[in-house]
Amino acid sequence: MNKSKTNTQKRRVNGAYFTSVISVSLVLFTLGFLGLIMLYANNLSNYIKENIGFEIVMKTDVKEADIIKLQKHLDTKNFVKTTEYITSEEASKRLKKILGDDFVDFMSEDDNPLLPSIDIRLNANWANNDSLAVIEQYIMEDDNVKEVYYQKSMVNIINKNLRKIGLVMLAFSILLLIIAIALINNTIRLSVYSKRFTIRSMQLVGATEAFIRKPFVIKGILQGSISAALAILLLLGIIEVLRQNIPELRLISDNLTLIYLFVAILICGLILTGLSTATAVSKYLRMDSDKLYA
């Protein structure tokens, strides 16, 4: 009879532990999925900004050597991501491809009105109107440059919308983090609650608070690591499915950033479960005996 009762208690404890692990895993997965969305959103923002650039139109009869020299000089600047030298002939071919043969038949190879140019793509941090104005002024100091062209209104609209999206996601992330902390804390408290009489028994035989708290905290940290591992595996599955169904995501994927995200999930799981366990155990260590039965 006692053996049967002991087995039943073990099953209940194991069931409670399993439920607690799954609950914490789902919370960490939700946090990780939001982090994943934010990372993709940030990478997409940088991708859009880095495709904002401008065209440096050169003056007539500028030597190709001077254009290449300017291009190489720009490549050394920290605001430049990539540059591309476009000859008059290349510009004509691109225009023909866009508008069709009928629209460019009037242009002969010897009388091409299109000027050579350098297309610049900027690093994301420099893709705003203030920085672009400074860069434009710097480039216009070159005597071989005729004009610098970029769509100022579009740059402003893109940055404005990206800023709004970023603020909304930040607010939502903070709210979700608070909810996640509360859920993990309550889950751990319920897990420790089932062992409140064990805690009191250890107190009665003279065990110190640190001695009683230690195994619970270690078990809580182990629980956090298992939960984090499950959450990471779920996220890896989601990422693989997304990449297979949306190949464009590979353009904004960054494996190193994903590793940082997974490490953050692991650390978050360890800290939250460890602190919640320590807090819950401390609560029952200081609780009156009468309240243990409440």
N, C-alpha and C positions, 0 to 999 in steps of 0.2 A: 504493500500500500504506500509506504513511504517512498519506495523507489519510483512508483508510478507518479506520485505527487512531484517528486524531484524532476522527473523527465518532463512533466507538464510545465513546470516552472522554467526549465531550460528552454523549452520550445517557445514559451512566451517571451523570454528574454532575447532569444535569438531572433524571434519575429519582430520584436520592438527595435532591435538593433538594425535589422534589415530594412525595416520601414524608415528608420531614421536616416540610414545611408541613402536610400532612394530619394527621400524628401530633400536632403541637402544637395544631392546630385542634380536634381531638377532645378533647384534654386540657382546653383552655380552654373548650370547649363544656360538658364535664362540670362544671367548676368554675362556669361561668355558670348552668347548669341548677340546680345545688345552691343557688347564690345566689338564683335565681328562686324556688325552693321556699321558701327562708328568708324572702324578701321577702313572698311571698303568705301565709306562715304568720304573719309579724309583722303584716301588714295585717289578717289574719283575727282575730288576737288582739286588736288594737285595735278592730276592728269589734264583736267580742263584748263587750269591756269597755265600749265606748261605748253599747251597748244595755243595759248594767246601769244601772239607775237606781232611783229610789224615788218614792213617791207622797206628796205633802204634802196631808194631809186638813185642810181648813179647819173652823173651828167653825161652829155653827149661827148664822144671821142675820148673817154677815159680809158687808159690802157688797162688791159686785162691783168697785168702784173700788179698794178696799183690796187685793183679791186681785190685780188687774192691777198695782197699784203694787208688790206683793211680787214678782210675776213679772218685772217690768222690773228690779227691783233684783237679782234672782238672775241675770238675763241678763248683768249687768255683771261677774259673778264669774268668775275664771279656771278654776274647777273645773267650770263649767257649759258643756255643748255646746249643748243645746237645752232649751227648756221648752215645755210645752203646758198651757193653762188648760182644764180640763174642768168644765163646768157640771153641775148636778144633772140637768138634762134630758138632756145628752149622755151622762152616766154611765148613766142609765136606758136610753137607746137601745142603748148598748154591751152592757149586761147582757142586754137582750132579744135582741140578736143572738147572744150566746153561749149563753144558756140556753133561748131560745125563748119564744113568747108565753105558754104555759101557766104558766111559772114567775114571770112578772112581772105577770099580770093583776090580782093583788091590790093592786098599787100604782096609785093614781090620780095624775093630774097635780098635784092640789092637795095631795096627801099623799105626797110623795116622800121616803123615808127616806135616800136617797143624798145625801151632802154634796158640795159642790164641791171640786175638788182641783187641784193642779198636778203634772203629771208632769215629772220631770227626767231628762235623760240627761247623764251626766258625760263629761268628757274622760278618755281611757284611763289617764293617769297617776294619776288620783284614784279609780279603780275598785278599791279594796281596802278591807277591813274597817276598818283603822285610820283611813284618810281619811274613810270614810263615817261613822264614829262622830263625828269632829270636825265634819263637815258637818251631821249630824243635830242635834248639840248647838247649833250656830250657828243653825239654822233654828228650833229649838224656843224660842229666845229671843223670837220674834215672838208677841205675845199673840193673834193671830188664828189661829194654827196649833193644831190639836187633836192631831195625831199625825203621825209620819213613819214610813212603812212601806217596808221592803225585805227581801228574802230573804237574811239574813246567811249561812246555811249554803251556799246556792247560790253566792254571791259567793266564799266561801272555797274551795269545790270547784273552781270555774272557774279561779281564780288559781293554785291548787295544781297542777292538771293542766297549765295553760299553762306554768308554771315547769318542770315535769318535761320536757315536750316541748322547751322551749327549750334545756335543758341537754344533752339527747340529741343534738339537731341541732347544737349548738355543738361537742360532742366529735367527731361524725361529720365536721363541716366541717374541723376541724383535721387529722384523720387524712387526709381526702381532699386537703387542701392539701399536706401532706407528700408524699403519693404523687405528686401532680401535679408538684411541684417536681422530684422524683427522675426522673420519666418525661421531662419536658422537658429536664432536664440530660443524661440518657443519650442522648436523641435528638440534641441538639446536639453532644455529644461524638462520636457516630458520624459526624455530618456533617463535623466538623472532622478526624476521623481520616483520612478519604479524601484530605485535602489536607496531611497531615503532611510529605510530601516537598517540597511547594511551600514550606512554611514553612521547612524546613531549607535549601532552595536560596536563599531570600531572605536567610537568615542568612549563608550562605557568601559572598554578594556584598557583605556589609557593611551590610545594612539594619538599622536600629535596631528594638528590640522594639515601640516605640510605632508606628513606621511599618508594621510587619508586622501588628500587632494591629488597627489602625484599619479597614482594608477588611473584615476578617472581622466585626468588631463591627457596622459599618454594615449589612452583609449580614444579620447575625443580627437586628438591630433591624427591618430591612425584612421579614424572614421573620416576626417576631413580629407586625408590623402586619397583614400579609396573613392570618396565622393567626387573629388576633383578629377581623378583618373577617369571615372565613368563619364563625367561631363565633357572632358576633353575628347574621349572616344566618340561621343555623340556629335560633338562639333566637327570632328574630322570627317565623320560620315556626311554631315550636312554640307560641308565645304566641297567634298568630292562630288556629291550630287549636283550642287550648284555649278561647279566647273564643267561637268559633263553636259548640263542642259543650257548653260549660258557661257559659251566659250569666251565671250568678250571679257568676262571677269578675270581671265588670266592676264589681261593687260594691266589691271590694277591690283593684282595679287602680289604680296610681298611675304615670302616664306619666313624671313627673319622677324618681321613684325608679328606674324602668327605665332612664332616661338615665344616672343615676349608676352603675347596674350595668354598662351597656355601656362607660362610660368606665373603670370599674374593670377590666373584662376587657381593654380596650386597654392600659392602663397595666401590668397584670400581664403581658401578652404581651410588651410592649417590655422590661420590666425583666428578666424571667426569661430570655428569649432573649439579651438583651444581656449579662447577667452570665455566663450559661452559656457563651456563645461566648468571652468574654474569658478565663474560667477555663480552658476547653479549649485555647485558643491558647497561653496562658501555660504550660500543662503541656508542650506539645510544643516550646516555645521552650527549656525548661530540660532536656529529655530527652536522654539520651546517644544517640549515633548508632546504637549497636548495638541499642538497645531499639526504634528506629523500625521494625525489621523483625519485631518480635515479634507 
